[in-house]
Amino acid sequence: MKKTLQCLLLILLMKSCGSTNNSYPAVNSAANNEREYQEVLKNYKSETADVLTYLLNGESPEDRKTALTVENTSQCNMVLTVSGNNYFKRIPIGKGKIGSVMVPKNQAYKLSGMVCNSLYQTSKFISDSYSVKLSD
């Protein structure tokens, strides 16, 4: 009886650990990255106009937000995840394109994404506009 309960518990744990809400296999591949890019792109609301206005008008100490821009010079579409204190955003960035977003100032952020099967991941404290170029 004890062995049966242990087996049942093990099966339930394996099932709960393996279940996810997406249809992507655990292995990252170019096809999975492209599927994720297309999925995020469907509902993404661009902040390009806000970022350009901010950058052209110049930064001010009174501004509560600042610009984050990422240039994707790789041959692959990507999704950049930006997460911080009470902030989370996924930004689809096409190959050869620039993605941008306005983020609250003076916070630490984790930036991550797959660039042509290579993981990009960094932590950054952002207090003024920040730009990064990613390539394969």
N, C-alpha and C positions, 0 to 999 in steps of 0.2 A: 504494500500500500504506500509506504513511504517513498519507494523508488518511483512508483507511478506518479505521485504528486510532484516529485522533483522533475521528472521528465515533462510533465504537463506545464510546470512553471517555466522550465527552460524553453519549451516551445512557444509559450506566450511571450516571454521576454524577447526571443529572437524575432517573433512576428512584429512586436511593437517597435523594436529598434530598427527594423528594416523598412517600415512603412513610411512613405513620404507623400507629400501632396503634389509632387510633380511627376512627369512621365519620363524623366531623364535617368539613364543608368548612372551608377556611381562613378564610372570612369569618365573623365573629361576628354572630350574629343572636339575636333573642329566642327563636326556636325551638331553636337550638343551646344557648342558656343553659338553657332548660327541660329539654332532653334530658340535659344534664350534671347538672343539679340532681337529676333523677329517678334517674340512674345512681348518683350518690354517696350519695343518701338510702337506697338499697337496703342498703348495707353499713355505714352510719354507726352508730357506737356513741356515744350521747350522754354527755357528761360533766356534764350539768346538775346532778345531785345533788352531785357533788364540788365544783363551782363554788359552788353555793349554801351548802354546808357551810363552805367556805373563807371566803366573804364574811360569813356570819353569825357565825362564830367569831372573826373579826378576823384581820388579818395578823400574822405573827410573824417576827422576823428569822431564826428557825431553819428556816422553811419553805423548801424547795428549789424549789417551784413557786408560781406565782401565776395569777390568773384573767385571762383575756382575754375580754371580751364585746363582741359586735357587734349593734347593733339595726338591722334592715333595715326602714326606714319607706317603702321604695319600693313600687311596684305590681307588682314582679317578684320571682320566686324567684331566688336567687343561690347561688353556691358561692364561699366565701372560702378562698383558699389562704394558709396560714401556713407560712413556711419560715425556718429558722434553722440554727445549728450543730447538726448531728445531729438535726434536728427537721423534720418535714414532715407537714402535716395539711390535708385539704380538708374544710371544714365547710359542709354545706348549710343555708342560712338562708331560710326561707319568707318571703313578703311579709308585712310587719307583725309579724314574729317576731324573737326574740333568739337568737342562736347564741353558744355559750360553750365554752371549752376551758381546760384547765390547761396552762400552758407553763413550762418551766424559767426561773427568774429570772436576771437580769443577763446577758441575751443580746440581740443585735440580731436583729430579725425583719423579713422582707419580708411585707407583707400585700397581697394583690391579689385582684381579682375583677371580674366584669362586673355592673353594676347597671343594668338596663334599657338595654342597648347603650352604656353609659358605663363606661369603664375606671376602676376605683379601684385605686390603687397607692401604697403608702407604705413607708418603712423606719422602724422604731421600735426604740429600745433599751428593753426592758421589764425594770424592776427591782421593780415592784409592780403591783397590779391596774390594768388598762388597759381603758377602754371607749370605743367609738366608735359614732356613729350615722350610717348611710348612707341617703341618699334619692335619688330620681331628679330 
